[in-house]
Amino acid sequence: MATEMGRVRQNSYENYSEGQDRLARLNRRGELVVVDFYLQCALDGRVFAVQVGSEDAGAAINSTAAPADTVVFALTDAALGTTIIPVEAQVAVQTWTTSSLVAFMLEADMGKVRFSAVGGGGAFIPVNLRGDTPRVAVSTSYVNLTTGAGITAAAKSTIGGADGSFEFHQYSIEDNWGDTGDTIPENGFHWRAKDSGAPPIIVGPGSFLLHFAATTADMTGYANYRFIELPTESIT
């Protein structure tokens, strides 16, 4: 007698209570149906979004000045006992200036939380990607709100090594937009964990930081990023 390994549920679904034992779901070909990890985290209410700027007020936000570890465009701190996994990040440039260097960078600090002071920004309550908000983020997030002052961050732990910091995605543009005949390239930056091979796993205390910087500190843009938040005991 064959042992049941699953149940075909292609055209209908069953709903069970938490903790119930049930057969795995199969399609009509007898193949196991597996939900993508990132989608499943969203269904579980574990994915959160942070936004910088809003079209409601027509408020594109100034970049910070030239890249520095102590001034950032936005960041999320993971406290002890919490782990965050970056999922996606985007910056869309609204206005170009005469800046000759524009830098977009994503940084993971594995050694400490980095928020130091509000500076030119403020706290942001992340949005749960599941609409009924089954849980709120434990991690704290801060975004640039006004000028190029940015969020004041503590200096990075170290560069590399155990409990160190590293920029896991970097993109920069060097040109002079003021020169006649200059060609403006794609007006933004987009990173996805699915395209990168493997995202950093930031086990708190640690930080996920977004840098959007220009030498003139007066470029403007909109940004957002998403991260998975899990209790550290779920991954260790």
VENDASUL-V168651 format. One record per backbone hydrogen bond with DSSP energy under -0.5 kcal/mol. NH is the residue of the N-H (numbers start at 1). CO is the residue of the C=O. E is the energy in kcal/mol with one decimal. If there is no record, write none. Layout:
BEGIN
{{NH:CO:E} {NH:CO:E}}
END
This chain:
BEGIN
{{7:24:-2.7} {9:26:-2.3} {20:17:-1.8} {22:20:-0.5} {24:5:-0.8} {26:7:-2.6} {27:31:-2.1} {30:27:-2.3} {33:25:-2.6} {34:32:-0.6} {40:36:-2.8} {41:37:-2.2} {42:38:-1.7} {43:39:-2.6} {44:40:-2.0} {45:42:-1.4} {46:41:-3.2} {48:227:-2.8} {49:127:-2.3} {50:225:-2.9} {52:223:-3.2} {54:59:-1.1} {57:54:-0.5} {58:55:-0.7} {59:54:-2.4} {60:58:-1.1} {61:221:-2.6} {62:146:-1.3} {63:219:-3.0} {64:212:-2.3} {65:148:-0.6} {68:71:-0.6} {71:68:-1.1} {72:151:-2.1} {73:210:-1.6} {74:210:-1.6} {75:142:-2.3} {76:208:-2.6} {77:140:-3.0} {78:206:-3.0} {79:77:-0.6} {81:204:-0.7} {82:79:-2.1} {83:230:-3.0} {84:202:-2.2} {85:228:-2.3} {86:200:-0.6} {87:226:-2.8} {88:226:-1.3} {89:191:-2.3} {90:224:-2.6} {91:189:-2.3} {92:222:-3.0} {93:91:-0.5} {93:187:-2.2} {94:220:-3.2} {95:220:-1.2} {102:173:-2.7} {103:213:-2.9} {104:171:-3.3} {105:211:-2.1} {106:169:-2.5} {107:209:-2.6} {108:166:-2.5} {109:207:-2.8} {110:108:-0.6} {110:164:-2.6} {116:152:-2.3} {117:152:-2.0} {120:150:-3.7} {121:118:-1.9} {122:143:-2.1} {124:141:-2.4} {126:124:-0.8} {127:49:-2.5} {129:47:-2.6} {131:129:-0.6} {133:130:-2.4} {140:77:-1.4} {141:124:-0.6} {142:75:-2.5} {143:122:-2.5} {144:73:-2.3} {145:120:-2.2} {146:120:-1.7} {150:147:-0.9} {151:72:-2.9} {152:117:-1.5} {153:70:-2.4} {153:151:-0.6} {154:114:-3.5} {160:158:-0.7} {160:165:-2.0} {164:161:-1.6} {165:158:-2.3} {166:108:-2.0} {168:106:-1.0} {168:166:-0.9} {169:106:-1.3} {171:104:-2.4} {173:102:-2.6} {175:100:-0.9} {177:99:-0.6} {179:176:-1.6} {182:179:-1.8} {184:182:-0.6} {185:183:-0.5} {188:186:-1.3} {189:91:-2.3} {191:89:-2.8} {193:87:-3.0} {195:192:-1.1} {196:192:-0.7} {196:193:-1.0} {197:193:-0.6} {198:196:-0.9} {202:84:-2.4} {202:200:-0.7} {203:201:-1.0} {204:82:-2.7} {204:202:-0.6} {205:78:-0.7} {206:78:-1.9} {207:109:-2.1} {208:76:-2.7} {209:107:-2.7} {210:74:-3.1} {211:105:-3.1} {213:103:-2.5} {214:64:-2.3} {215:101:-1.4} {217:214:-1.3} {220:95:-1.5} {221:61:-1.7} {222:92:-2.4} {223:52:-2.2} {224:90:-2.2} {225:50:-2.2} {226:88:-2.5} {227:48:-2.3} {228:85:-2.7} {229:46:-2.6} {230:83:-2.9} {232:81:-2.2} {234:231:-2.5} {235:232:-1.8} {236:232:-1.2}}
END
